[in-house]
Amino acid sequence: MLLRQLEYLVALARERHFARAAASCYVSQPSLSAAIRRLEHELDVPIVRRGRRFEGLTPEGELVLAWAHRILAERDALLQELSALRGGLTGTLRLGVIPTALPAASLLTTPFCERHPRARVSVESLSSADITHGLTEFELDAAMTYLDDDTLRGVRRQTLYEERYVLLTPLDGPLAGARKARWSQAASLPLCLLVPRMRNRRIMNEYFAADGATATPAIESDSVAGLYAHLRGGRWSSVISHAWLRMFGVPAGMRVVPLDGPVRGPRVGLVTGQDDPPSVLAEALLTVAREAGVRDALDELLHSYLGGRG
């Protein structure tokens, strides 16, 4: 059994199409199909359910796929350890990040690259569910996500910061001059918020409800960038996580107003799989995270925008 055959199987399970899987592996479709048939022959089990097109994996195939992910991850870990012995980490760190934490990701990736100049980082914006899947299937080395996610099991967690929520509102708005605002007051404004399926929005909805209000935004976006694009018009207000200020700041004509509520919101942290042996790249990122001071950097940024009001 060759590692290449396992790589082909992983590609086929990911692409769910023989031609696309072959293209992603830079081989012809007949070569990929033949390699998987040889794998079936060597293991003496059917792996692929075949019809006129790819129809999925057999139960035996799903088991082989799980082992394929594990074996290829072990291969990668071995290569990373050997490269470290030869004079520094190489390879690509695969980092999944929930969209609302993307503005803070460079607080880890930049010092990581400075410390390990021969390594590369691939950052992918993913939902919490996709992050859980990526870690389970060894498709990610690490992820930045909410640590109270019940779907995260069998992972190591390291807190990076707690989300703090503030109101962004036009300078001529009714709450612009307030020292602090209540969540119920914010709910009465013309709002632009993230879509309800995003975890950040669901958390905010809980805070609105705790203050006896329901937010009914006129505009909803599935990205922080889309939300900010509307704020520049001077009509809409929004409740944001303080981490977003690092990338987008405060649009012209707007003001940051602290919100009454929890001083510290939900924890965002770095999670890695409990691999044995552990991923060298993931361990290196964890070391960087312990020294990066992400919480202090974001709190200092928020303080600078609030001018001592929060």
N, C-alpha and C positions, 0 to 999 in steps of 0.2 A: 504494500500500500504506500503510495507516494503522497507527500504533502500537497503536491500540485493537484492531485485528484480531490483532496479535501477542499482546497481552495475553489475548485470548479463547483463542487456541491454547494458550498456557502454562497457563491455567486448566483447559482441557479435558484436557491431558496430565496435570495434577496430580490432578484429580478423577476422570478416567476415566468421566465420566458427564455427558451434555449438560445435564441439569436442574441438577445440583449445580454445574457450572461456571458456568452462567448465573446461579445464585443468588449465587455468590461474586463475580461481576462486577456484580451489581445490575442485570441486564437480563433480558428474557424469553428463554426458550429459542429461539423462532423467530428473534429478533434475533441471538443468538450463532451459530446454525446458518447463517443467511444471511451473516453477516460472514465466517465461515470458508469458505463456498462462494465468496464474492467473492475471498478470498485465493487459493483454488485457481485460480480463473479468471485472476487477474492474473499468477500465477506459471506458469500453464499446466502444473501438475502435480497429481496426486491427493495429498492430505495425510492424509485420514482414511479408514480402512477402515470402511465402513458396513455394518451388517446391521440386525437388529431393534433393536440397541442399539450403543453405542460398542464397537468391537472393536480399537481401537489405531490407531497411525499407520502409514502406508506408509513404506518406506525414504526416499522423498523427504520425507515428513512429518517423519521424525526429523531429517533435515538442516535443514529449515526451523525446527524447534523449537530446535535448537542455536543457530542464528543469531538466533532470536527472543530467547532468553535473553541473548545477547551484545548485541544492539541495545538491548534494554530496560535492560540494565546500563549501557551507554554513555549512554543518555538520563538515567538516574538520576545518573550521575557528573557530567554537564553541569549538571543542576539543582542539585546540591550545590555545585559550584564557583561557580555564579552566586550562590547564596544566601550563600556565604562572602564574596563580594565586596560583597554588599549589607549586610553587617553581622553575620555570624555563621552558623555551620552550622545548617541545618535538616534535616528529614528524619528517617528512622528507621534507626538502626544495627541490623542484624540479626546477632545474636551467638548462635552455637551453642556449647553447653558440654556436655562429657561429664558424666554425673551426679556422679561423684566429685570433680569440680572446681567444682561449683556453690557450695560454701561460700566459695570464694575469689573468685568472680566480682565481688562488690561492691567488691573492692579496685581494680577497674578501672572498673566502671560508675559508681560514685559520683563519683570525681574527673572522669570524662568528662563527666557531666551538670553538674557544678559549673563546668567550663571552657566548656561549650557548652550554656547553659541553653535555647536554642531547639531543640535536637535531642532526640530520644527514643531509647530503647533497647528493643529487643524481645529478651529472653533466652529461648532454647528449649533444653530438656534433650534431647540427642540422642546416639545411639551414635556410635562412631568412624566406622562405615560411612556413617551418615546425614550426618555432617559432611563427609566426603569428597565425597559426592554433592551436598550443598548448595553447597559451594564451586565444584565443577565446573560446576554448572548456574546459577551466579550467584544462588542463592537465599539465600546468606549473605554478609555482608560480612567476617566474621571468625569465628574459633572458638578456644575453649580446649580443648586435647586433648593426648594423649600425642604427643611429638615423634618418638618412634622408631617410629611407625606406618608400616609399609611401603606402605600404600595412599595415603599423602599424597605426591602428586607435583605439581610445578609450583606450589609455594606458598612464601611467605616465612615464616620461623620466628623466633620470639623467645622464648627461655627465660624463664619466669616463676618457677618453683621446681622443686625435686626432692622427690618424695614421701618422707617419712620415716615408717616404720611403728612403731607402739607397741601394747602390749597393754593393753586395758581389762579389768580383772578385779575381782570383788567384794572388798571389804575383808577378808572372812573366808576368801578363797580361798587355796590353797596357795602361790601366787606373789605374793600382795599385798605381802609384806615383802621381796621380792627387789630388789636394786639394779638388776639386769638379768636378763632371761630369754632362754633360747634358743628358737629357733623350734620345735624338737622338744618342748620343755616346753609351749609354748603349744598344740601340736597335741594334747596329752593332756587338755586341759581341755574341759568342755562348751562348745562353740563355737556362735556365731551369725556367719555370714559372708555376703558377697554371693554371688549365683549364679555358677556357673562360666562362663557365657557373657560375663560382664563382664570387661573387660581388667584391671581392678584385682585381681580374684580370681585370674586366671590368673598375674599377676605374683607374688602372694602364694604361690600353689601352687609356683612355681619356688623361692622362698625356703624353704618348708617342705621341699621335696625336697632342696635343697642341704644341709640339716641332717639328712638321713636320715629324714624324717618325711612322713606324708601326713595332711592335715587332713580329718576327716570330721565336718563340723558337723551338729548335730542340726537346726538351723534355718538356712535360706537365704532371703535377701530380694533383690529386684531394685532396691531403693532404700536409700540410707543412712538415710532416715527410718524405714523399716520395720525396719532392723537395730537402730537405737537404741531403737525402741519396745519391743523385747524385753529390752534391757539394763537397763532400769529395774526389772525384777523382782528383780534381785539374784542370779539363778541362773546366767546365761550370761556368758561372756567373749567378747571379739572382738579381732581385729587390725584396726586402723584406720589410715588416712592422717592425718598430723598436721593437714592442712588442715581435716578435719571438726571438729576442736576449736573452730574459729572460729564455727561455726554451732550446734553441739550441746553443746560443752563436755564435762565429765565428769559423768555421772549421779550422783546422791546414792548413797552407799554403795559407790562404785567408786574405783579407783586406776589411775593411768597408770604402766606399767612399760616402760622402754626394752627393745628387742629387740636382741640381738646380730645383726650382719649389716652390710650396706652402710650407711655413714654417709649417703650420698645415694642415693636410689632413682631410678626412672625420671623423666625430665624431663617436666614439664607446661608447655606454652607457648601463646603466641598465634600463630595462623597466619592468613594472609590470601592471597587469590589474587594471582597476578602479572599483574593487569590493566594494560593500557596504553591510556589513562591510568589510574592507580590510583584506587581509590575514595577520595574525600576523607574520608568518615567512617571508613574503615579506617585511613587514614593518621593521622587524629586520634587514634584509639584506640591505635595503635602508639606515638605520641608520649607518650600518658599512661602506657602500659605501661613505657616506658623510665624513667620518673620515679617510678613508684608504689612501688617497693621491696617487691614482693610476697614475695620470698624472705625478706627480713629480718623482715617483719611476721609471717610464719608461724613462722619459727624463734624469734622472741622469744616468741610465744604458747606454743609448745611448751616452751620453757625455763621459763616461768612455771608450767606445770603439773608439770614434772618437779622443780622446786625445785633445779636445779643437778645433777641425776643423769644427764642425758643430753647 
